[in-house]
Amino acid sequence: MTLRIDALGLKCPLPVLRTQKILADLDPGQEVEVEASDPMSRLDIPHFCREAGHSLIAQAETTDSKGRAVYIFKIRRGGL
């Protein structure tokens, strides 16, 4: 089961900080799916994954019911 992180409405750097906090409590190999609305998350979350040793499995963009952009990231926690 993939844990979902709701970062909608949060501005930089809060989507990354929320993701970082939740990943720290997971075991290596566990996965999360992050939904964010901040356009900077398209750069910030992949950069965070590279720097922290997590795997960015998938990245997508969609729109919500009001036509606003939503960025979705699937991340596998790194570490031994």
N, C-alpha and C positions, 0 to 999 in steps of 0.2 A: 504494500500500500504506500502510495506517495503522499507525503505531508504537503499541504497547501499553505503558502504564506501570502496573506493579503497585504500588499503594500500600496494598494490603490489610494490615491489622494496624498501620498507622502512625497515630499520633495527631497532632493539630494541633500545630505547623504543618508537619509533615513531608510530607504529601501535596502541599501547595502548593510547598514547597521542592524536592521531587523533580521536580515538573512544570516548575517554573521553570528548573531546571538543564538538563533535557532540551530544552525549547523553545529555550533560548538557543543550542544547538548546531545547530538546524534552520534551513532556509531559509524565508523568508516564503512562506506558502501551504501549507506541509506540515502534515499533520494527525497528531494523537495521540489515543488513547483511554485515559483514565485510569479505573482501577477502584480505588475506595477504600471503606473500611468505617467510617471515622470520620464520625459524623453531622454534625460541623461542616464537613466538606468540601462539603456541600450549599450552604453560604453562602460558604465561603472560596474555593473554586475559581471560581465565577462572579464574585466580587468581584475576585479576582486577574486574571481575563481582562479585565474592564472597565478596571481600572487600568493594565494592561500593554499594552493595545491588541490583544489576541488575540480571536478570535471563538469564542464558545461555540455550537457548531452544534447540539448535542443534549445533553440531560440526562435520565437515566432512573434508576429504582430497581428492583432485583430482589432476590432472596434466593439465598444459596448453598445447598449441599446440607444444611447444618445449620440452615437457617431464619434465618440472620443476614442483615441488610440489607447490600446492596452497591450503591454509587452509581457510576454510569457517566457519564463526561463525554467528549464528542467536541469537540476544540478545534482550530481552525486558527490557526497562528502568524501574527501580524500583522507589520507592518513593511514597509518598501519594499525 
